[in-house]
Amino acid sequence: MESLVSETRTPIRIGDRSTSDVVVRIRTQDGRDDWFYCHSQVLIEKSKYFADRLSENWPTCQILDSRNCVEVYCQESEFDHHVAVNLGCPQIITACVDYLEAVPWEESEEEEILKIIPRLGTQVEPILARLLPVKQSAIMGIFFSTIQFATSSPSPIMNDLKSSAQEQLEYMLTEDDDAPLLAADDEIKSEVKDCVKRLFERFNNLLEALLCEMELFSDGGKMQSFQSLLSDLSWACQILCKLEIMRELVCNWTDASDKIVKVVKEASPTAELIETKLRVIEVAAKILEAIGYGTVILPTAKRLHMVKVWLPFVRVAKPLIDSVTTARDDAPTLRMDTELWQSLESTFVSVILALPSAEQAEILTEWLGNEHIQYPDLTEAFEKPGEKGG
Protein backbone atom coordinates (compact mmCIF):
# COMPACT_ATOMS: atom_id res chain seq x y z
CA MET A 1 0.00 0.00 0.00
CA GLU A 2 2.77 2.41 0.94
CA SER A 3 4.72 1.76 -2.26
CA LEU A 4 1.61 2.13 -4.36
CA VAL A 5 0.77 5.44 -2.80
CA SER A 6 4.28 6.83 -3.00
CA GLU A 7 4.86 5.70 -6.57
CA THR A 8 1.54 6.81 -8.06
CA ARG A 9 0.91 9.71 -5.61
CA THR A 10 -2.70 8.56 -5.37
CA PRO A 11 -4.42 10.70 -2.71
CA ILE A 12 -5.87 8.75 0.21
CA ARG A 13 -9.32 9.83 1.31
CA ILE A 14 -11.47 8.47 4.09
CA GLY A 15 -14.49 6.71 2.65
CA ASP A 16 -12.70 5.57 -0.51
CA ARG A 17 -13.68 1.90 -0.62
CA SER A 18 -11.38 1.18 -3.55
CA THR A 19 -8.25 1.91 -1.51
CA SER A 20 -9.55 1.22 2.02
CA ASP A 21 -8.00 -1.70 3.87
CA VAL A 22 -9.89 -1.40 7.16
CA VAL A 23 -13.45 -0.55 8.17
CA VAL A 24 -14.05 1.33 11.42
CA ARG A 25 -17.50 0.95 12.92
CA ILE A 26 -18.37 3.59 15.54
CA ARG A 27 -21.39 2.54 17.54
CA THR A 28 -23.42 4.19 20.31
CA GLN A 29 -25.76 2.95 23.00
CA ASP A 30 -28.77 4.43 21.22
CA GLY A 31 -28.21 2.24 18.16
CA ARG A 32 -26.16 4.54 15.99
CA ASP A 33 -23.79 2.52 13.77
CA ASP A 34 -21.57 4.41 11.34
CA TRP A 35 -19.12 2.70 9.00
CA PHE A 36 -15.97 4.49 7.91
CA TYR A 37 -13.78 3.10 5.15
CA CYS A 38 -10.29 3.96 6.31
CA HIS A 39 -6.62 3.26 5.64
CA SER A 40 -4.55 1.51 8.26
CA GLN A 41 -1.41 3.54 7.59
CA VAL A 42 -3.28 6.79 8.30
CA LEU A 43 -4.99 5.41 11.41
CA ILE A 44 -1.68 4.14 12.80
CA GLU A 45 0.03 7.47 12.14
CA LYS A 46 -2.73 9.71 13.49
CA SER A 47 -4.18 7.71 16.39
CA LYS A 48 -2.42 6.02 19.27
CA TYR A 49 -5.48 3.86 19.86
CA PHE A 50 -5.50 2.47 16.32
CA ALA A 51 -1.72 2.14 16.32
CA ASP A 52 -2.13 -0.23 19.28
CA ARG A 53 -5.29 -1.83 17.96
CA LEU A 54 -3.83 -2.69 14.56
CA SER A 55 -0.48 -3.84 15.89
CA GLU A 56 0.60 -7.44 16.08
CA ASN A 57 0.50 -7.21 19.87
CA TRP A 58 -3.27 -6.63 20.09
CA PRO A 59 -5.21 -9.78 20.99
CA THR A 60 -6.80 -11.05 17.78
CA CYS A 61 -9.99 -11.94 19.66
CA GLN A 62 -10.91 -8.27 19.82
CA ILE A 63 -10.49 -7.69 16.10
CA LEU A 64 -13.13 -8.92 13.66
CA ASP A 65 -12.23 -10.42 10.30
CA SER A 66 -8.50 -10.42 10.97
CA ARG A 67 -8.27 -6.71 11.68
CA ASN A 68 -10.15 -5.67 8.55
CA CYS A 69 -13.02 -4.34 10.67
CA VAL A 70 -12.61 -2.54 13.99
CA GLU A 71 -15.59 -1.81 16.21
CA VAL A 72 -15.44 1.18 18.53
CA TYR A 73 -18.16 1.70 21.13
CA CYS A 74 -18.69 5.39 21.83
CA GLN A 75 -20.64 6.37 24.96
CA GLU A 76 -20.74 10.07 24.05
CA SER A 77 -23.09 11.27 21.36
CA GLU A 78 -20.40 13.64 20.06
CA PHE A 79 -17.93 11.59 18.06
CA ASP A 80 -15.28 14.33 17.87
CA HIS A 81 -14.88 14.36 21.63
CA HIS A 82 -14.65 10.57 21.86
CA VAL A 83 -12.19 10.36 18.98
CA ALA A 84 -10.04 13.14 20.40
CA VAL A 85 -9.90 11.79 23.95
CA ASN A 86 -10.32 8.04 23.78
CA LEU A 87 -8.64 7.39 20.46
CA GLY A 88 -5.69 9.70 21.10
CA CYS A 89 -5.85 11.90 17.98
CA PRO A 90 -3.58 14.95 18.50
CA GLN A 91 -4.88 16.85 15.46
CA ILE A 92 -8.49 16.57 16.60
CA ILE A 93 -7.49 17.53 20.14
CA THR A 94 -5.82 20.66 18.74
CA ALA A 95 -8.91 21.48 16.69
CA CYS A 96 -11.17 21.08 19.74
CA VAL A 97 -8.90 23.20 21.95
CA ASP A 98 -8.56 25.94 19.33
CA TYR A 99 -12.33 26.06 18.89
CA LEU A 100 -13.15 26.17 22.61
CA GLU A 101 -10.51 28.80 23.26
CA ALA A 102 -11.74 31.08 20.46
CA VAL A 103 -15.53 31.09 20.87
CA PRO A 104 -17.62 32.78 23.59
CA TRP A 105 -19.21 30.54 26.23
CA GLU A 106 -22.45 30.76 28.10
CA GLU A 107 -21.98 30.77 31.87
CA SER A 108 -23.86 27.46 32.07
CA GLU A 109 -21.37 25.85 29.67
CA GLU A 110 -18.30 26.49 31.79
CA GLU A 111 -19.00 23.60 34.18
CA GLU A 112 -19.31 21.17 31.26
CA ILE A 113 -16.10 22.48 29.73
CA LEU A 114 -14.30 22.00 33.04
CA LYS A 115 -15.37 18.34 33.04
CA ILE A 116 -14.13 17.74 29.51
CA ILE A 117 -10.84 19.57 29.13
CA PRO A 118 -8.72 17.68 31.72
CA ARG A 119 -8.97 14.64 29.46
CA LEU A 120 -7.60 16.53 26.47
CA GLY A 121 -4.06 16.56 27.83
CA THR A 122 -1.51 19.34 28.14
CA GLN A 123 -2.80 21.37 25.19
CA VAL A 124 -5.71 22.79 27.21
CA GLU A 125 -3.76 25.60 28.92
CA PRO A 126 -5.29 28.33 26.70
CA ILE A 127 -8.77 27.20 27.81
CA LEU A 128 -7.76 27.02 31.47
CA ALA A 129 -6.47 30.58 31.18
CA ARG A 130 -10.06 31.68 30.52
CA LEU A 131 -11.55 29.58 33.30
CA LEU A 132 -9.15 30.29 36.13
CA PRO A 133 -9.93 33.27 38.38
CA VAL A 134 -8.38 36.53 37.18
CA LYS A 135 -5.36 37.56 39.21
CA GLN A 136 -5.95 40.48 41.56
CA SER A 137 -2.98 42.29 40.03
CA ALA A 138 -4.61 42.08 36.58
CA ILE A 139 -7.90 43.45 37.93
CA MET A 140 -6.04 46.31 39.60
CA GLY A 141 -4.31 47.09 36.31
CA ILE A 142 -7.68 47.29 34.58
CA PHE A 143 -9.05 49.46 37.40
CA PHE A 144 -6.13 51.91 37.25
CA SER A 145 -6.44 52.33 33.48
CA THR A 146 -10.21 52.74 33.71
CA ILE A 147 -10.21 55.29 36.56
CA GLN A 148 -7.60 57.36 34.72
CA PHE A 149 -9.76 57.42 31.59
CA ALA A 150 -13.02 57.95 33.53
CA THR A 151 -11.63 61.08 35.21
CA SER A 152 -9.95 62.47 32.09
CA SER A 153 -11.31 65.02 29.63
CA PRO A 154 -11.25 63.27 26.25
CA SER A 155 -12.83 64.50 23.04
CA PRO A 156 -16.65 64.82 23.25
CA ILE A 157 -17.01 62.00 20.72
CA MET A 158 -15.67 59.67 23.44
CA ASN A 159 -18.23 60.70 26.06
CA ASP A 160 -20.25 57.50 25.66
CA LEU A 161 -17.10 55.42 26.14
CA LYS A 162 -16.20 57.44 29.24
CA SER A 163 -19.70 56.93 30.66
CA SER A 164 -19.30 53.18 30.12
CA ALA A 165 -15.96 53.28 31.93
CA GLN A 166 -17.56 55.07 34.88
CA GLU A 167 -20.35 52.47 35.04
CA GLN A 168 -17.77 49.67 34.95
CA LEU A 169 -15.88 51.19 37.88
CA GLU A 170 -19.07 51.39 39.94
CA TYR A 171 -19.71 47.72 39.17
CA MET A 172 -16.17 46.72 40.19
CA LEU A 173 -16.58 48.41 43.58
CA THR A 174 -20.18 47.39 44.29
CA GLU A 175 -20.91 44.84 46.98
CA ASP A 176 -24.07 42.82 46.42
CA ASP A 177 -24.76 39.12 46.95
CA ASP A 178 -21.24 38.41 45.69
CA ALA A 179 -18.02 39.99 46.87
CA PRO A 180 -16.87 43.02 44.84
CA LEU A 181 -14.41 42.32 42.03
CA LEU A 182 -11.88 44.56 43.71
CA ALA A 183 -10.84 44.95 47.33
CA ALA A 184 -10.58 48.64 48.19
CA ASP A 185 -7.06 48.63 49.64
CA ASP A 186 -4.74 51.60 50.22
CA GLU A 187 -3.26 51.36 46.71
CA ILE A 188 -6.70 51.59 45.11
CA LYS A 189 -7.72 54.49 47.34
CA SER A 190 -4.49 56.34 46.62
CA GLU A 191 -4.96 56.03 42.84
CA VAL A 192 -8.58 57.19 43.04
CA LYS A 193 -7.62 60.20 45.18
CA ASP A 194 -4.86 61.15 42.74
CA CYS A 195 -7.19 60.90 39.73
CA VAL A 196 -9.95 62.94 41.40
CA LYS A 197 -7.37 65.50 42.53
CA ARG A 198 -6.28 65.97 38.91
CA LEU A 199 -9.93 66.18 37.86
CA PHE A 200 -10.61 68.95 40.38
CA GLU A 201 -7.44 70.79 39.33
CA ARG A 202 -8.74 70.94 35.74
CA PHE A 203 -12.10 72.17 37.05
CA ASN A 204 -10.41 74.82 39.20
CA ASN A 205 -8.18 75.97 36.33
CA LEU A 206 -11.23 76.47 34.12
CA LEU A 207 -12.96 78.25 37.00
CA GLU A 208 -10.03 80.68 37.33
CA ALA A 209 -10.04 81.30 33.58
CA LEU A 210 -13.76 82.09 33.63
CA LEU A 211 -13.32 84.47 36.56
CA CYS A 212 -10.70 86.39 34.59
CA GLU A 213 -12.74 86.49 31.38
CA MET A 214 -16.46 86.01 31.99
CA GLU A 215 -17.18 86.34 28.27
CA LEU A 216 -15.62 82.89 27.88
CA PHE A 217 -18.82 81.48 29.35
CA SER A 218 -20.62 82.49 26.17
CA ASP A 219 -18.29 80.12 24.32
CA GLY A 220 -20.30 76.93 23.84
CA GLY A 221 -17.16 74.79 24.10
CA LYS A 222 -16.18 76.28 27.48
CA MET A 223 -19.71 75.87 28.80
CA GLN A 224 -19.75 72.24 27.66
CA SER A 225 -16.35 71.60 29.27
CA PHE A 226 -17.54 73.16 32.53
CA GLN A 227 -20.69 71.02 32.57
CA SER A 228 -18.69 67.89 31.73
CA LEU A 229 -16.29 68.49 34.61
CA LEU A 230 -19.22 69.03 36.98
CA SER A 231 -20.81 65.76 35.84
CA ASP A 232 -17.51 63.96 36.41
CA LEU A 233 -17.21 65.46 39.90
CA SER A 234 -20.76 64.37 40.70
CA TRP A 235 -19.87 60.82 39.63
CA ALA A 236 -16.57 60.99 41.53
CA CYS A 237 -18.49 61.77 44.73
CA GLN A 238 -20.19 58.38 44.47
CA ILE A 239 -16.87 56.54 44.08
CA LEU A 240 -15.20 58.51 46.88
CA CYS A 241 -18.16 57.84 49.15
CA LYS A 242 -17.96 54.09 48.48
CA LEU A 243 -14.27 54.15 49.36
CA GLU A 244 -14.79 56.51 52.33
CA ILE A 245 -12.24 59.03 51.03
CA MET A 246 -14.43 62.12 50.46
CA ARG A 247 -12.44 64.51 52.63
CA GLU A 248 -10.05 66.02 50.07
CA LEU A 249 -12.78 66.76 47.52
CA VAL A 250 -15.06 68.21 50.22
CA CYS A 251 -12.29 70.54 51.39
CA ASN A 252 -11.39 71.60 47.84
CA TRP A 253 -15.04 72.26 46.92
CA THR A 254 -15.57 74.20 50.17
CA ASP A 255 -12.57 76.43 49.43
CA ALA A 256 -13.73 77.01 45.85
CA SER A 257 -17.42 77.58 46.67
CA ASP A 258 -17.27 81.40 46.50
CA LYS A 259 -15.63 81.26 43.07
CA ILE A 260 -18.10 78.68 41.74
CA VAL A 261 -21.13 80.70 42.81
CA LYS A 262 -19.62 83.95 41.49
CA VAL A 263 -18.93 82.48 38.04
CA VAL A 264 -22.42 81.04 37.67
CA LYS A 265 -24.13 84.17 39.03
CA GLU A 266 -22.25 86.60 36.78
CA ALA A 267 -22.56 84.57 33.59
CA SER A 268 -24.98 85.79 30.94
CA PRO A 269 -28.39 84.14 31.44
CA THR A 270 -28.94 81.43 28.82
CA ALA A 271 -30.75 78.12 28.66
CA GLU A 272 -27.37 76.36 28.91
CA LEU A 273 -26.62 78.30 32.10
CA ILE A 274 -29.69 76.74 33.73
CA GLU A 275 -28.24 73.30 33.08
CA THR A 276 -24.90 74.44 34.48
CA LYS A 277 -26.62 75.62 37.68
CA LEU A 278 -28.32 72.25 37.94
CA ARG A 279 -24.98 70.42 37.62
CA VAL A 280 -23.44 72.72 40.24
CA ILE A 281 -26.27 72.01 42.69
CA GLU A 282 -25.97 68.25 42.15
CA VAL A 283 -22.31 68.33 43.22
CA ALA A 284 -22.92 70.80 46.05
CA ALA A 285 -25.70 68.56 47.40
CA LYS A 286 -23.31 65.60 47.67
CA ILE A 287 -20.62 67.72 49.31
CA LEU A 288 -23.11 69.17 51.80
CA GLU A 289 -24.46 65.70 52.55
CA ALA A 290 -20.96 64.49 53.46
CA ILE A 291 -20.65 67.47 55.82
CA GLY A 292 -24.17 67.34 57.25
CA TYR A 293 -24.10 63.68 58.19
CA GLY A 294 -20.58 63.56 59.59
CA THR A 295 -18.88 61.69 56.75
CA VAL A 296 -16.35 64.53 56.65
CA ILE A 297 -15.70 66.61 59.77
CA LEU A 298 -15.07 70.30 59.11
CA PRO A 299 -14.46 73.16 61.56
CA THR A 300 -17.48 75.28 62.52
CA ALA A 301 -16.31 78.24 60.44
CA LYS A 302 -16.18 76.19 57.24
CA ARG A 303 -19.57 74.58 57.88
CA LEU A 304 -21.11 78.01 58.50
CA HIS A 305 -19.45 79.31 55.35
CA MET A 306 -20.96 76.48 53.26
CA VAL A 307 -24.45 77.31 54.52
CA LYS A 308 -24.03 81.03 53.86
CA VAL A 309 -22.76 80.40 50.31
CA TRP A 310 -25.05 77.62 49.14
CA LEU A 311 -28.34 78.33 50.93
CA PRO A 312 -28.94 81.65 49.08
CA PHE A 313 -27.77 80.14 45.79
CA VAL A 314 -30.04 77.10 45.99
CA ARG A 315 -33.19 78.93 47.07
CA VAL A 316 -32.89 81.37 44.15
CA ALA A 317 -31.88 78.71 41.61
CA LYS A 318 -34.64 76.19 42.38
CA PRO A 319 -37.66 78.21 41.17
CA LEU A 320 -35.69 79.24 38.08
CA ILE A 321 -34.79 75.62 37.27
CA ASP A 322 -38.36 74.50 37.96
CA SER A 323 -39.80 77.13 35.62
CA VAL A 324 -37.43 76.29 32.77
CA THR A 325 -37.74 72.51 33.05
CA THR A 326 -41.53 72.84 33.04
CA ALA A 327 -41.57 75.03 29.93
CA ARG A 328 -38.94 73.34 27.76
CA ASP A 329 -39.56 70.34 25.51
CA ASP A 330 -36.32 68.70 26.65
CA ALA A 331 -37.27 69.12 30.32
CA PRO A 332 -36.64 65.44 31.19
CA THR A 333 -32.94 65.94 30.43
CA LEU A 334 -32.77 68.84 32.89
CA ARG A 335 -35.21 67.85 35.57
CA MET A 336 -33.58 67.42 38.95
CA ASP A 337 -34.81 64.43 40.89
CA THR A 338 -37.44 65.47 43.43
CA GLU A 339 -35.78 63.23 46.00
CA LEU A 340 -32.54 65.14 45.53
CA TRP A 341 -34.25 68.47 46.32
CA GLN A 342 -35.77 66.87 49.42
CA SER A 343 -32.45 65.36 50.42
CA LEU A 344 -30.71 68.72 49.98
CA GLU A 345 -33.34 70.36 52.19
CA SER A 346 -32.76 67.77 54.94
CA THR A 347 -29.01 68.23 54.58
CA PHE A 348 -29.27 71.98 55.17
CA VAL A 349 -31.28 71.30 58.33
CA SER A 350 -28.62 68.85 59.57
CA VAL A 351 -25.76 71.26 58.92
CA ILE A 352 -27.61 74.16 60.58
CA LEU A 353 -28.51 72.11 63.66
CA ALA A 354 -24.81 71.32 64.20
CA LEU A 355 -23.90 75.02 64.35
CA PRO A 356 -23.69 77.12 67.53
CA SER A 357 -27.04 78.59 68.64
CA ALA A 358 -26.11 82.17 67.74
CA GLU A 359 -25.30 81.21 64.13
CA GLN A 360 -28.47 79.12 63.95
CA ALA A 361 -30.55 82.09 65.08
CA GLU A 362 -28.91 84.36 62.50
CA ILE A 363 -29.59 81.92 59.64
CA LEU A 364 -33.18 81.25 60.68
CA THR A 365 -33.96 84.95 61.13
CA GLU A 366 -32.66 85.69 57.64
CA TRP A 367 -34.66 82.74 56.25
CA LEU A 368 -37.93 83.98 57.76
CA GLY A 369 -37.44 87.40 56.20
CA ASN A 370 -36.56 86.12 52.73
CA GLU A 371 -38.96 86.07 49.78
CA HIS A 372 -37.81 82.52 48.88
CA ILE A 373 -38.98 81.06 52.18
CA GLN A 374 -40.70 78.12 50.44
CA TYR A 375 -37.41 76.33 49.68
CA PRO A 376 -35.57 75.05 51.47
CA ASP A 377 -38.07 74.59 54.28
CA LEU A 378 -36.06 75.06 57.48
CA THR A 379 -39.03 74.65 59.82
CA GLU A 380 -37.48 71.59 61.44
CA ALA A 381 -34.29 73.50 62.23
CA PHE A 382 -36.41 76.39 63.53
CA GLU A 383 -38.37 74.10 65.88
CA LYS A 384 -35.35 72.42 67.47
CA PRO A 385 -33.80 75.60 68.97
CA GLY A 386 -37.25 76.56 70.22
CA GLU A 387 -37.46 73.24 72.03
CA LYS A 388 -34.05 73.86 73.59
CA GLY A 389 -35.15 77.30 74.78
CA GLY A 390 -38.31 75.92 76.34
C-alpha positions in Angstrom: 0.0 0.0 0.0 2.8 2.4 0.9 4.7 1.8 -2.3 1.6 2.1 -4.4 0.8 5.4 -2.8 4.3 6.8 -3.0 4.9 5.7 -6.6 1.5 6.8 -8.1 0.9 9.7 -5.6 -2.7 8.6 -5.4 -4.4 10.7 -2.7 -5.9 8.7 0.2 -9.3 9.8 1.3 -11.5 8.5 4.1 -14.5 6.7 2.7 -12.7 5.6 -0.5 -13.7 1.9 -0.6 -11.4 1.2 -3.6 -8.2 1.9 -1.5 -9.5 1.2 2.0 -8.0 -1.7 3.9 -9.9 -1.4 7.2 -13.5 -0.6 8.2 -14.1 1.3 11.4 -17.5 0.9 12.9 -18.4 3.6 15.5 -21.4 2.5 17.5 -23.4 4.2 20.3 -25.8 3.0 23.0 -28.8 4.4 21.2 -28.2 2.2 18.2 -26.2 4.5 16.0 -23.8 2.5 13.8 -21.6 4.4 11.3 -19.1 2.7 9.0 -16.0 4.5 7.9 -13.8 3.1 5.1 -10.3 4.0 6.3 -6.6 3.3 5.6 -4.5 1.5 8.3 -1.4 3.5 7.6 -3.3 6.8 8.3 -5.0 5.4 11.4 -1.7 4.1 12.8 0.0 7.5 12.1 -2.7 9.7 13.5 -4.2 7.7 16.4 -2.4 6.0 19.3 -5.5 3.9 19.9 -5.5 2.5 16.3 -1.7 2.1 16.3 -2.1 -0.2 19.3 -5.3 -1.8 18.0 -3.8 -2.7 14.6 -0.5 -3.8 15.9 0.6 -7.4 16.1 0.5 -7.2 19.9 -3.3 -6.6 20.1 -5.2 -9.8 21.0 -6.8 -11.1 17.8 -10.0 -11.9 19.7 -10.9 -8.3 19.8 -10.5 -7.7 16.1 -13.1 -8.9 13.7 -12.2 -10.4 10.3 -8.5 -10.4 11.0 -8.3 -6.7 11.7 -10.2 -5.7 8.5 -13.0 -4.3 10.7 -12.6 -2.5 14.0 -15.6 -1.8 16.2 -15.4 1.2 18.5 -18.2 1.7 21.1 -18.7 5.4 21.8 -20.6 6.4 25.0 -20.7 10.1 24.1 -23.1 11.3 21.4 -20.4 13.6 20.1 -17.9 11.6 18.1 -15.3 14.3 17.9 -14.9 14.4 21.6 -14.7 10.6 21.9 -12.2 10.4 19.0 -10.0 13.1 20.4 -9.9 11.8 23.9 -10.3 8.0 23.8 -8.6 7.4 20.5 -5.7 9.7 21.1 -5.8 11.9 18.0 -3.6 15.0 18.5 -4.9 16.9 15.5 -8.5 16.6 16.6 -7.5 17.5 20.1 -5.8 20.7 18.7 -8.9 21.5 16.7 -11.2 21.1 19.7 -8.9 23.2 21.9 -8.6 25.9 19.3 -12.3 26.1 18.9 -13.2 26.2 22.6 -10.5 28.8 23.3 -11.7 31.1 20.5 -15.5 31.1 20.9 -17.6 32.8 23.6 -19.2 30.5 26.2 -22.5 30.8 28.1 -22.0 30.8 31.9 -23.9 27.5 32.1 -21.4 25.8 29.7 -18.3 26.5 31.8 -19.0 23.6 34.2 -19.3 21.2 31.3 -16.1 22.5 29.7 -14.3 22.0 33.0 -15.4 18.3 33.0 -14.1 17.7 29.5 -10.8 19.6 29.1 -8.7 17.7 31.7 -9.0 14.6 29.5 -7.6 16.5 26.5 -4.1 16.6 27.8 -1.5 19.3 28.1 -2.8 21.4 25.2 -5.7 22.8 27.2 -3.8 25.6 28.9 -5.3 28.3 26.7 -8.8 27.2 27.8 -7.8 27.0 31.5 -6.5 30.6 31.2 -10.1 31.7 30.5 -11.6 29.6 33.3 -9.1 30.3 36.1 -9.9 33.3 38.4 -8.4 36.5 37.2 -5.4 37.6 39.2 -6.0 40.5 41.6 -3.0 42.3 40.0 -4.6 42.1 36.6 -7.9 43.5 37.9 -6.0 46.3 39.6 -4.3 47.1 36.3 -7.7 47.3 34.6 -9.0 49.5 37.4 -6.1 51.9 37.3 -6.4 52.3 33.5 -10.2 52.7 33.7 -10.2 55.3 36.6 -7.6 57.4 34.7 -9.8 57.4 31.6 -13.0 58.0 33.5 -11.6 61.1 35.2 -9.9 62.5 32.1 -11.3 65.0 29.6 -11.2 63.3 26.3 -12.8 64.5 23.0 -16.7 64.8 23.2 -17.0 62.0 20.7 -15.7 59.7 23.4 -18.2 60.7 26.1 -20.2 57.5 25.7 -17.1 55.4 26.1 -16.2 57.4 29.2 -19.7 56.9 30.7 -19.3 53.2 30.1 -16.0 53.3 31.9 -17.6 55.1 34.9 -20.3 52.5 35.0 -17.8 49.7 34.9 -15.9 51.2 37.9 -19.1 51.4 39.9 -19.7 47.7 39.2 -16.2 46.7 40.2 -16.6 48.4 43.6 -20.2 47.4 44.3 -20.9 44.8 47.0 -24.1 42.8 46.4 -24.8 39.1 46.9 -21.2 38.4 45.7 -18.0 40.0 46.9 -16.9 43.0 44.8 -14.4 42.3 42.0 -11.9 44.6 43.7 -10.8 44.9 47.3 -10.6 48.6 48.2 -7.1 48.6 49.6 -4.7 51.6 50.2 -3.3 51.4 46.7 -6.7 51.6 45.1 -7.7 54.5 47.3 -4.5 56.3 46.6 -5.0 56.0 42.8 -8.6 57.2 43.0 -7.6 60.2 45.2 -4.9 61.2 42.7 -7.2 60.9 39.7 -9.9 62.9 41.4 -7.4 65.5 42.5 -6.3 66.0 38.9 -9.9 66.2 37.9 -10.6 68.9 40.4 -7.4 70.8 39.3 -8.7 70.9 35.7 -12.1 72.2 37.1 -10.4 74.8 39.2 -8.2 76.0 36.3 -11.2 76.5 34.1 -13.0 78.2 37.0 -10.0 80.7 37.3 -10.0 81.3 33.6 -13.8 82.1 33.6 -13.3 84.5 36.6 -10.7 86.4 34.6 -12.7 86.5 31.4 -16.5 86.0 32.0 -17.2 86.3 28.3 -15.6 82.9 27.9 -18.8 81.5 29.4 -20.6 82.5 26.2 -18.3 80.1 24.3 -20.3 76.9 23.8 -17.2 74.8 24.1 -16.2 76.3 27.5 -19.7 75.9 28.8 -19.7 72.2 27.7 -16.4 71.6 29.3 -17.5 73.2 32.5 -20.7 71.0 32.6 -18.7 67.9 31.7 -16.3 68.5 34.6 -19.2 69.0 37.0 -20.8 65.8 35.8 -17.5 64.0 36.4 -17.2 65.5 39.9 -20.8 64.4 40.7 -19.9 60.8 39.6 -16.6 61.0 41.5 -18.5 61.8 44.7 -20.2 58.4 44.5 -16.9 56.5 44.1 -15.2 58.5 46.9 -18.2 57.8 49.2 -18.0 54.1 48.5 -14.3 54.1 49.4 -14.8 56.5 52.3 -12.2 59.0 51.0 -14.4 62.1 50.5 -12.4 64.5 52.6 -10.1 66.0 50.1 -12.8 66.8 47.5 -15.1 68.2 50.2 -12.3 70.5 51.4 -11.4 71.6 47.8 -15.0 72.3 46.9 -15.6 74.2 50.2 -12.6 76.4 49.4 -13.7 77.0 45.8 -17.4 77.6 46.7 -17.3 81.4 46.5 -15.6 81.3 43.1 -18.1 78.7 41.7 -21.1 80.7 42.8 -19.6 84.0 41.5 -18.9 82.5 38.0 -22.4 81.0 37.7 -24.1 84.2 39.0 -22.3 86.6 36.8 -22.6 84.6 33.6 -25.0 85.8 30.9 -28.4 84.1 31.4 -28.9 81.4 28.8 -30.7 78.1 28.7 -27.4 76.4 28.9 -26.6 78.3 32.1 -29.7 76.7 33.7 -28.2 73.3 33.1 -24.9 74.4 34.5 -26.6 75.6 37.7 -28.3 72.3 37.9 -25.0 70.4 37.6 -23.4 72.7 40.2 -26.3 72.0 42.7 -26.0 68.2 42.2 -22.3 68.3 43.2 -22.9 70.8 46.0 -25.7 68.6 47.4 -23.3 65.6 47.7 -20.6 67.7 49.3 -23.1 69.2 51.8 -24.5 65.7 52.5 -21.0 64.5 53.5 -20.6 67.5 55.8 -24.2 67.3 57.2 -24.1 63.7 58.2 -20.6 63.6 59.6 -18.9 61.7 56.8 -16.3 64.5 56.6 -15.7 66.6 59.8 -15.1 70.3 59.1 -14.5 73.2 61.6 -17.5 75.3 62.5 -16.3 78.2 60.4 -16.2 76.2 57.2 -19.6 74.6 57.9 -21.1 78.0 58.5 -19.4 79.3 55.3 -21.0 76.5 53.3 -24.4 77.3 54.5 -24.0 81.0 53.9 -22.8 80.4 50.3 -25.0 77.6 49.1 -28.3 78.3 50.9 -28.9 81.6 49.1 -27.8 80.1 45.8 -30.0 77.1 46.0 -33.2 78.9 47.1 -32.9 81.4 44.1 -31.9 78.7 41.6 -34.6 76.2 42.4 -37.7 78.2 41.2 -35.7 79.2 38.1 -34.8 75.6 37.3 -38.4 74.5 38.0 -39.8 77.1 35.6 -37.4 76.3 32.8 -37.7 72.5 33.1 -41.5 72.8 33.0 -41.6 75.0 29.9 -38.9 73.3 27.8 -39.6 70.3 25.5 -36.3 68.7 26.6 -37.3 69.1 30.3 -36.6 65.4 31.2 -32.9 65.9 30.4 -32.8 68.8 32.9 -35.2 67.9 35.6 -33.6 67.4 38.9 -34.8 64.4 40.9 -37.4 65.5 43.4 -35.8 63.2 46.0 -32.5 65.1 45.5 -34.3 68.5 46.3 -35.8 66.9 49.4 -32.4 65.4 50.4 -30.7 68.7 50.0 -33.3 70.4 52.2 -32.8 67.8 54.9 -29.0 68.2 54.6 -29.3 72.0 55.2 -31.3 71.3 58.3 -28.6 68.8 59.6 -25.8 71.3 58.9 -27.6 74.2 60.6 -28.5 72.1 63.7 -24.8 71.3 64.2 -23.9 75.0 64.3 -23.7 77.1 67.5 -27.0 78.6 68.6 -26.1 82.2 67.7 -25.3 81.2 64.1 -28.5 79.1 63.9 -30.6 82.1 65.1 -28.9 84.4 62.5 -29.6 81.9 59.6 -33.2 81.3 60.7 -34.0 85.0 61.1 -32.7 85.7 57.6 -34.7 82.7 56.3 -37.9 84.0 57.8 -37.4 87.4 56.2 -36.6 86.1 52.7 -39.0 86.1 49.8 -37.8 82.5 48.9 -39.0 81.1 52.2 -40.7 78.1 50.4 -37.4 76.3 49.7 -35.6 75.0 51.5 -38.1 74.6 54.3 -36.1 75.1 57.5 -39.0 74.6 59.8 -37.5 71.6 61.4 -34.3 73.5 62.2 -36.4 76.4 63.5 -38.4 74.1 65.9 -35.4 72.4 67.5 -33.8 75.6 69.0 -37.3 76.6 70.2 -37.5 73.2 72.0 -34.1 73.9 73.6 -35.1 77.3 74.8 -38.3 75.9 76.3 
